[in-house]
Amino acid sequence: MTEEQGVRTRFAPSPTGYLHIGGARTALFNWLFARHTGGKFILRVEDTDQQRSTEESTRAILDAMTWLGLDWDEGPFFQAERVEIHREKIRQLVREGKAYYCTCSQEVLEEKRKKALAEGRKPKYDGTCRDKGLKESEGSVVRFRTPDVGVTVVDDLIKGTVRFENEELDDLVIQRGDRYPTYNFAVVVDDAEMGITHVIRGDDHLNNTPRQIVIYEALGYKVPRFAHVPMILGSDKTRLSKRHGATSVMAYFDMGYLPEALVNYLVRLGWSYGDQEIFSAEEMIRCFTLDSVGKSAAVFNPDKLLWLNQHYLRESDPGRIAKMVKPFFLKAGIDARDGAFLERVVGDLKSRSKTLADLAEAGAFYFQDAVSYDEGAAKKFLTADVVDPLEEIARLIPSLADFTKEGIETFLRKIADERQIKLKVVAQPLRVALTGKTVSPGIDEVMITLGKDRVAKRIDDAIRLIRGG
């Protein structure tokens, strides 16, 4: 790997579940750093845990990455397909005396751990097999011969210099009894062989870093730069978990959030650029640096995410939102296949909605053949004294030449003035007749979207209801 090849970052999820908020932010920071520096972003699936890794989880992670717009330049690579590369490097370390076979059973190791704790010592492996020169045998593991003197220094791009005494480190198992490499070993080989220059990950991995650095050095690899991002906390300042609400990225897809809102929110969890809150993807790429990533944990605020989503929904093109919201209507049993009509509905509602799910719920009345009236609204506003103005509206609407917001307002105001009543005395019963509710987009917007024929039919239906027909 030469300097001329430039920055190479990676995101390496384990396919043992869905992509969660913390993982998505890690992926985003890696993606942004690569894009900002003109480097490459690599996706690697760490699926060596054969018992817990599933194809379903792999697909869910890839789907979430795609939905968020975090496109990768290389991959996805699958760690399980690289096991022979890992094993060869393990054999190399054994040959060079930098690793050794260990036959201590789990029961023996547990006894050693208990004894060390009872004696006030750190419960690390005591090196029983370190100098026995054992050969590979059934169930034997391979341990890395960690230097037991000196200091390993992590020059972290976020946390600064962190020093680890080597005597505190363990002789790490790098190959399990089933001959599969462990995480801390496989990740080193893969990052080195793929030329990763910057490892940006959660700070829960910081304690793994000195163990990995000594493996890099033992294998003659160049050590990458590390950047450990502080964790994300819930509102109660404990680690973000399901009790704080949804933590899966695709749960936000299911709830009707826009990907750009979630990405914008995630980038501001632990990174800042002055006081700016709203960023386009292009602005994020231009502005993002690791220097501006904070050292302290970020607190997840669902209300702020919802505010951002409302902003992006309001600013988005109605045609795009119509395509995105259609599944929400269909899920509710509403036939929203008329794209032009759906786009008009979206135009009425997107500035009043917080999520796509909200929009679909609020817009259901547009698609009803028979309006479903709120009982209280109908009782209050659909009364005998409004039959006359409603009848006139229904009679004249089909021939109204200026069927625009201004034309409709002038038309309704004229009907109210002729009866010497306030406009709202006509408008609110009309709103209930058309929507079934007392709250909706502007009555003129609703009428334009519904069209003259639907408006006239709904008014006639409301009059029949008033008359008990």
C-alpha positions as CSV (number, residue, x, y, z in Angstrom):
1,M,0.0,0.0,0.0
2,T,1.6,3.3,-1.1
3,E,0.7,6.8,0.0
4,E,-0.2,7.6,-3.6
5,Q,-3.1,5.2,-3.4
6,G,-4.9,7.5,-1.0
7,V,-7.4,7.1,1.7
8,R,-9.2,3.7,2.0
9,T,-11.9,3.3,4.7
10,R,-14.2,0.4,5.4
11,F,-17.4,-0.6,7.1
12,A,-17.4,-4.1,8.4
13,P,-20.7,-5.2,9.9
14,S,-21.4,-8.6,11.4
15,P,-24.6,-10.1,9.8
16,T,-26.1,-11.3,13.1
17,G,-29.0,-8.8,13.1
18,Y,-30.2,-5.6,11.4
19,L,-28.1,-2.5,10.8
20,H,-28.6,-0.4,13.9
21,I,-28.3,3.4,14.4
22,G,-24.7,3.2,15.9
23,G,-23.5,1.0,13.0
24,A,-25.1,3.3,10.4
25,R,-23.4,6.3,11.9
26,T,-20.0,4.5,11.8
27,A,-20.7,3.6,8.1
28,L,-21.7,7.2,7.4
29,F,-18.5,8.6,8.9
30,N,-16.3,6.2,7.0
31,W,-18.2,7.0,3.8
32,L,-18.0,10.7,4.3
33,F,-14.2,10.6,5.1
34,A,-13.6,8.6,2.0
35,R,-15.7,10.9,-0.2
36,H,-14.2,14.1,1.4
37,T,-10.6,12.9,0.7
38,G,-11.3,11.4,-2.7
39,G,-10.6,8.0,-1.4
40,K,-12.3,4.6,-1.5
41,F,-15.0,3.2,0.8
42,I,-15.0,-0.6,1.1
43,L,-17.8,-2.8,2.4
44,R,-16.8,-6.1,4.1
45,V,-19.3,-8.5,5.8
46,E,-17.7,-10.1,8.8
47,D,-19.5,-13.4,8.7
48,T,-17.1,-15.8,10.4
49,D,-19.5,-16.3,13.3
50,Q,-21.1,-19.2,11.4
51,Q,-23.7,-19.9,14.2
52,R,-25.2,-16.4,14.3
53,S,-24.6,-15.0,10.8
54,T,-27.5,-15.3,8.4
55,E,-28.2,-14.4,4.8
56,E,-31.3,-12.5,6.0
57,S,-29.2,-10.2,8.1
58,T,-26.7,-9.7,5.3
59,R,-29.5,-8.7,3.0
60,A,-31.1,-6.4,5.6
61,I,-27.7,-4.6,6.1
62,L,-27.1,-4.2,2.4
63,D,-30.7,-2.9,2.0
64,A,-30.2,-0.4,4.8
65,M,-26.9,0.9,3.3
66,T,-28.6,1.3,-0.1
67,W,-31.6,3.1,1.3
68,L,-29.3,5.5,3.2
69,G,-27.4,6.2,-0.1
70,L,-24.0,4.9,1.4
71,D,-22.7,3.4,-1.8
72,W,-19.5,1.4,-1.6
73,D,-16.6,1.4,-4.1
74,E,-15.5,-2.2,-3.5
75,G,-17.2,-5.2,-2.1
76,P,-19.2,-6.5,-0.4
77,F,-16.4,-8.9,0.6
78,F,-17.3,-11.8,2.8
79,Q,-14.8,-12.6,5.6
80,A,-15.9,-16.3,5.6
81,E,-14.6,-16.6,2.1
82,R,-11.1,-15.4,3.3
83,V,-10.6,-18.0,6.0
84,E,-7.7,-19.7,4.3
85,I,-5.9,-16.4,4.0
86,H,-6.3,-16.0,7.8
87,R,-5.2,-19.6,8.5
88,E,-2.1,-19.2,6.5
89,K,-1.1,-16.0,8.4
90,I,-1.8,-17.9,11.7
91,R,0.5,-20.7,10.5
92,Q,3.1,-18.1,9.6
93,L,3.0,-16.7,13.2
94,V,3.3,-20.2,14.7
95,R,6.3,-20.9,12.5
96,E,8.0,-17.7,13.5
97,G,7.3,-18.3,17.2
98,K,4.9,-15.4,17.5
99,A,1.9,-17.6,18.2
100,Y,1.5,-21.0,19.8
101,Y,-1.0,-23.9,20.3
102,C,-2.9,-24.1,23.6
103,T,-4.7,-27.1,24.9
104,C,-6.1,-25.6,28.1
105,S,-9.7,-26.6,28.5
106,Q,-12.5,-24.2,29.3
107,E,-12.8,-25.7,32.7
108,V,-9.1,-25.1,33.5
109,L,-9.3,-21.6,32.1
110,E,-12.3,-20.9,34.3
111,E,-10.4,-22.1,37.4
112,K,-7.5,-19.9,36.5
113,R,-9.8,-16.9,36.1
114,K,-11.4,-17.5,39.5
115,K,-8.1,-17.9,41.2
116,A,-6.7,-14.7,39.6
117,L,-9.7,-12.8,40.8
118,A,-9.5,-14.2,44.3
119,E,-5.9,-13.1,44.5
120,G,-6.7,-9.7,43.2
121,R,-4.9,-10.2,39.9
122,K,-6.2,-9.4,36.4
123,P,-7.9,-12.6,35.0
124,K,-5.6,-12.9,32.0
125,Y,-4.2,-16.1,30.5
126,D,-1.2,-17.2,32.6
127,G,0.8,-18.5,29.7
128,T,0.7,-22.2,30.7
129,C,1.2,-23.4,27.1
130,R,3.3,-20.5,26.0
131,D,6.7,-22.3,25.9
132,K,5.6,-25.9,25.5
133,G,6.0,-26.0,21.7
134,L,2.7,-27.9,21.3
135,K,1.5,-29.1,17.9
136,E,-2.0,-28.7,16.5
137,S,-4.4,-31.2,18.0
138,E,-8.1,-31.8,18.3
139,G,-9.7,-28.8,19.8
140,S,-6.5,-26.9,20.4
141,V,-6.6,-23.1,19.9
142,V,-3.8,-20.8,18.7
143,R,-2.8,-17.9,21.0
144,F,-0.8,-14.8,19.9
145,R,2.4,-14.3,21.9
146,T,1.7,-10.8,23.1
147,P,4.8,-8.8,24.1
148,D,4.8,-8.7,28.0
149,V,7.0,-5.6,28.3
150,G,6.8,-2.1,26.9
151,V,3.9,0.1,25.8
152,T,1.6,0.1,22.8
153,V,0.5,3.6,21.9
154,V,-2.6,4.4,19.9
155,D,-2.4,7.8,18.3
156,D,-6.2,8.1,17.9
157,L,-7.5,10.8,15.5
158,I,-10.4,11.6,17.8
159,K,-9.3,10.6,21.3
160,G,-5.6,11.6,21.0
161,T,-2.8,9.5,22.4
162,V,-3.8,6.5,24.4
163,R,-1.1,4.3,26.0
164,F,-1.5,0.6,27.0
165,E,1.0,-1.3,29.1
166,N,1.7,-4.5,27.2
167,E,1.9,-6.5,30.5
168,E,-1.9,-5.7,30.8
169,L,-2.7,-7.4,27.5
170,D,-3.6,-11.1,27.2
171,D,-2.2,-13.8,25.0
172,L,-5.1,-13.5,22.7
173,V,-6.8,-16.5,21.1
174,I,-6.5,-15.9,17.3
175,Q,-7.8,-19.3,16.2
176,R,-10.6,-21.1,17.9
177,G,-10.8,-24.9,18.5
178,D,-13.0,-25.2,15.3
179,R,-10.1,-23.7,13.3
180,Y,-11.9,-20.4,12.6
181,P,-10.0,-17.2,13.2
182,T,-11.2,-14.9,15.9
183,Y,-12.4,-11.3,15.2
184,N,-9.3,-9.5,16.4
185,F,-7.1,-11.5,14.1
186,A,-9.2,-11.7,11.0
187,V,-9.9,-8.0,11.1
188,V,-6.2,-7.2,11.1
189,V,-5.4,-9.4,8.1
190,D,-8.4,-8.2,6.1
191,D,-7.8,-4.5,6.8
192,A,-4.1,-4.9,5.9
193,E,-4.7,-7.0,2.8
194,M,-7.4,-4.6,1.6
195,G,-5.1,-1.6,2.1
196,I,-7.3,0.1,4.7
197,T,-5.6,3.3,5.7
198,H,-8.1,4.6,8.3
199,V,-10.1,2.5,10.7
200,I,-13.0,4.6,11.9
201,R,-15.2,2.7,14.4
202,G,-17.0,2.9,17.7
203,D,-15.0,3.5,20.8
204,D,-16.2,0.2,22.3
205,H,-13.4,-1.2,20.1
206,L,-10.7,1.0,21.6
207,N,-9.5,-1.8,24.0
208,N,-9.1,-4.1,21.0
209,T,-6.8,-1.7,19.2
210,P,-3.5,-2.3,21.1
211,R,-4.1,-6.1,20.7
212,Q,-4.6,-5.5,17.0
213,I,-1.6,-3.2,16.6
214,V,0.8,-5.8,18.0
215,I,-0.6,-8.3,15.5
216,Y,-0.1,-5.8,12.6
217,E,3.5,-5.4,13.7
218,A,4.1,-9.2,14.1
219,L,2.9,-9.8,10.5
220,G,4.9,-6.9,9.1
221,Y,1.9,-4.9,8.1
222,K,1.7,-1.1,8.1
223,V,-0.5,0.0,11.0
224,P,-3.5,2.1,9.8
225,R,-4.6,5.3,11.5
226,F,-7.4,4.8,14.1
227,A,-10.3,7.0,14.9
228,H,-12.7,5.8,17.7
229,V,-16.1,7.5,17.6
230,P,-17.9,8.0,21.0
231,M,-21.0,5.9,21.5
232,I,-24.6,7.0,21.2
233,L,-26.6,7.3,24.4
234,G,-30.3,7.3,25.0
235,S,-32.2,10.2,26.6
236,D,-31.3,8.8,30.1
237,K,-27.6,8.9,29.2
238,T,-27.3,5.1,29.1
239,R,-26.2,3.2,25.9
240,L,-28.8,3.5,23.2
241,S,-31.0,0.4,23.2
242,K,-34.5,-0.8,22.2
243,R,-35.9,0.7,25.4
244,H,-35.2,4.1,24.0
245,G,-37.2,3.4,20.9
246,A,-36.4,2.0,17.4
247,T,-32.6,1.3,16.9
248,S,-32.8,-0.5,13.6
249,V,-32.3,1.7,10.5
250,M,-35.0,-0.1,8.5
251,A,-37.5,0.5,11.4
252,Y,-37.3,4.2,10.4
253,F,-38.0,3.2,6.8
254,D,-41.0,1.3,8.0
255,M,-42.2,4.3,10.1
256,G,-42.0,6.6,7.0
257,Y,-38.8,8.6,7.6
258,L,-36.9,9.9,4.6
259,P,-33.3,8.6,4.2
260,E,-31.8,12.0,3.9
261,A,-33.4,13.0,7.2
262,L,-31.9,10.1,9.0
263,V,-28.5,10.6,7.3
264,N,-28.6,14.3,8.3
265,Y,-29.5,13.4,11.8
266,L,-26.8,10.8,12.1
267,V,-24.0,13.0,10.9
268,R,-24.8,15.5,13.6
269,L,-24.6,12.8,16.3
270,G,-21.1,13.6,17.4
271,W,-20.0,15.9,14.5
272,S,-20.5,19.6,14.0
273,Y,-19.8,22.3,11.5
274,G,-20.4,25.6,13.2
275,D,-24.1,26.0,14.1
276,Q,-25.4,24.4,10.9
277,E,-28.0,21.8,11.4
278,I,-29.3,20.9,7.9
279,F,-26.9,19.5,5.3
280,S,-27.3,18.2,1.8
281,A,-25.1,15.1,1.0
282,E,-22.8,17.4,-1.0
283,E,-22.4,19.7,1.9
284,M,-21.6,16.9,4.3
285,I,-18.9,15.6,2.0
286,R,-17.4,19.0,1.6
287,C,-17.4,19.8,5.3
288,F,-16.7,16.5,7.0
289,T,-13.4,16.1,8.8
290,L,-12.4,13.9,11.7
291,D,-11.1,17.0,13.5
292,S,-14.7,18.1,14.1
293,V,-15.9,14.8,15.6
294,G,-16.5,15.3,19.3
295,K,-14.8,13.3,22.1
296,S,-17.9,12.9,24.3
297,A,-20.9,10.6,23.7
298,A,-23.8,11.9,21.7
299,V,-27.4,11.7,22.9
300,F,-30.1,10.4,20.5
301,N,-33.1,12.8,20.3
302,P,-36.0,11.3,18.4
303,D,-37.8,14.7,18.5
304,K,-35.0,16.3,16.6
305,L,-35.0,13.5,14.0
306,L,-38.7,14.0,13.6
307,W,-38.2,17.7,13.1
308,L,-35.6,17.1,10.4
309,N,-37.9,14.6,8.7
310,Q,-40.7,17.1,8.6
311,H,-38.3,19.6,7.1
312,Y,-37.2,17.3,4.3
313,L,-40.7,16.1,3.7
314,R,-41.9,19.7,3.3
315,E,-39.0,20.5,0.9
316,S,-39.2,17.3,-1.2
317,D,-40.6,17.0,-4.7
318,P,-44.2,15.8,-4.6
319,G,-43.6,13.2,-7.4
320,R,-40.8,11.6,-5.4
321,I,-42.8,11.6,-2.2
322,A,-45.8,10.1,-4.1
323,K,-43.7,7.1,-5.1
324,M,-42.4,6.7,-1.5
325,V,-45.7,7.0,0.2
326,K,-47.7,4.7,-2.1
327,P,-46.8,1.5,-0.1
328,F,-48.2,3.2,3.0
329,F,-51.5,3.8,1.4
330,L,-51.6,0.2,-0.1
331,K,-50.8,-1.2,3.3
332,A,-53.9,0.6,4.7
333,G,-56.0,-1.0,1.9
334,I,-56.2,2.2,-0.1
335,D,-55.9,2.1,-3.9
336,A,-53.4,4.8,-4.6
337,R,-52.3,3.7,-8.0
338,D,-53.5,6.8,-9.8
339,G,-50.1,8.6,-9.8
340,A,-51.3,12.0,-10.9
341,F,-54.1,12.1,-8.2
342,L,-51.7,10.8,-5.5
343,E,-49.2,13.5,-6.4
344,R,-51.9,16.2,-5.9
345,V,-52.8,14.6,-2.5
346,V,-49.1,14.7,-1.5
347,G,-48.9,18.4,-2.6
348,D,-51.7,19.2,-0.2
349,L,-50.3,17.2,2.7
350,K,-46.5,17.1,2.7
351,S,-46.0,20.4,4.5
352,R,-48.5,19.3,7.2
353,S,-47.0,15.8,7.8
354,K,-44.1,14.6,9.9
355,T,-43.6,11.2,8.3
356,L,-44.9,9.3,5.2
357,A,-47.0,7.2,7.6
358,D,-48.6,10.4,8.9
359,L,-49.2,11.6,5.3
360,A,-50.9,8.3,4.4
361,E,-53.2,8.4,7.4
362,A,-54.1,12.0,6.9
363,G,-54.7,11.5,3.2
364,A,-57.0,8.5,3.4
365,F,-60.2,10.7,3.0
366,Y,-59.2,11.7,-0.5
367,F,-59.6,8.1,-1.8
368,Q,-62.9,7.2,-0.1
369,D,-65.9,6.6,-2.2
370,A,-68.1,7.5,0.8
371,V,-66.7,9.9,3.4
372,S,-66.2,8.5,6.9
373,Y,-67.4,11.3,9.2
374,D,-66.0,12.0,12.6
375,E,-69.1,11.7,14.8
376,G,-68.5,14.9,16.7
377,A,-67.7,16.9,13.6
378,A,-70.8,15.8,11.8
379,K,-73.1,16.5,14.8
380,K,-71.7,20.0,15.2
381,F,-71.4,21.2,11.6
382,L,-73.7,19.1,9.4
383,T,-76.9,20.6,10.5
384,A,-80.2,21.6,8.8
385,D,-79.3,25.3,8.6
386,V,-76.3,24.6,6.3
387,V,-78.3,22.6,3.7
388,D,-79.2,25.6,1.7
389,P,-75.7,27.0,1.1
390,L,-74.3,23.5,0.6
391,E,-77.0,22.8,-2.0
392,E,-76.0,26.0,-3.9
393,I,-72.3,25.1,-3.8
394,A,-73.1,21.6,-5.2
395,R,-75.3,23.1,-7.9
396,L,-72.8,25.8,-9.0
397,I,-69.5,24.1,-8.6
398,P,-69.7,22.1,-11.9
399,S,-69.9,25.3,-13.9
400,L,-67.4,27.4,-11.9
401,A,-65.0,28.7,-14.5
402,D,-62.2,29.9,-12.1
403,F,-61.6,26.6,-10.2
404,T,-58.4,28.0,-8.6
405,K,-57.6,28.9,-4.9
406,E,-58.5,32.5,-5.6
407,G,-61.6,31.6,-7.6
408,I,-62.9,29.2,-5.0
409,E,-62.4,31.6,-2.2
410,T,-64.2,34.4,-4.1
411,F,-67.0,31.9,-4.9
412,L,-67.5,30.8,-1.3
413,R,-67.3,34.3,0.0
414,K,-70.0,35.4,-2.4
415,I,-72.3,32.7,-1.1
416,A,-71.6,33.7,2.5
417,D,-72.1,37.4,1.8
418,E,-75.4,36.8,0.0
419,R,-76.7,35.1,3.2
420,Q,-75.1,37.7,5.4
421,I,-73.1,35.1,7.3
422,K,-69.3,34.7,8.0
423,L,-67.3,32.6,5.6
424,K,-66.4,30.1,8.3
425,V,-70.1,29.3,8.8
426,V,-70.1,27.9,5.2
427,A,-66.5,26.7,5.0
428,Q,-66.4,24.5,8.1
429,P,-69.5,22.4,7.2
430,L,-68.1,22.2,3.7
431,R,-64.8,20.9,5.1
432,V,-66.6,18.2,7.1
433,A,-68.7,17.3,4.1
434,L,-65.6,16.8,1.9
435,T,-63.1,15.3,4.5
436,G,-65.2,14.0,7.4
437,K,-63.0,16.0,9.7
438,T,-62.6,19.5,11.1
439,V,-58.9,19.7,10.4
440,S,-57.5,19.3,6.9
441,P,-55.5,21.2,4.3
442,G,-57.1,24.4,3.0
443,I,-60.6,23.8,1.8
444,D,-59.7,25.3,-1.6
445,E,-56.7,22.9,-1.9
446,V,-58.9,19.9,-1.0
447,M,-61.5,21.0,-3.6
448,I,-59.0,21.4,-6.4
449,T,-57.4,18.0,-5.6
450,L,-60.7,16.2,-5.4
451,G,-62.0,17.8,-8.6
452,K,-65.5,19.2,-9.3
453,D,-67.3,15.9,-9.6
454,R,-66.0,14.4,-6.3
455,V,-66.8,17.7,-4.5
456,A,-70.4,17.8,-5.8
457,K,-71.0,14.1,-4.9
458,R,-69.6,14.5,-1.4
459,I,-71.7,17.6,-0.7
460,D,-74.8,15.7,-1.9
461,D,-73.9,12.8,0.4
462,A,-73.6,15.1,3.4
463,I,-77.0,16.7,2.6
464,R,-78.6,13.2,2.5
465,L,-77.0,12.5,5.9
466,I,-78.4,15.8,7.3
467,R,-81.9,14.9,6.0
468,G,-81.6,11.4,7.4
469,G,-81.5,9.8,4.0
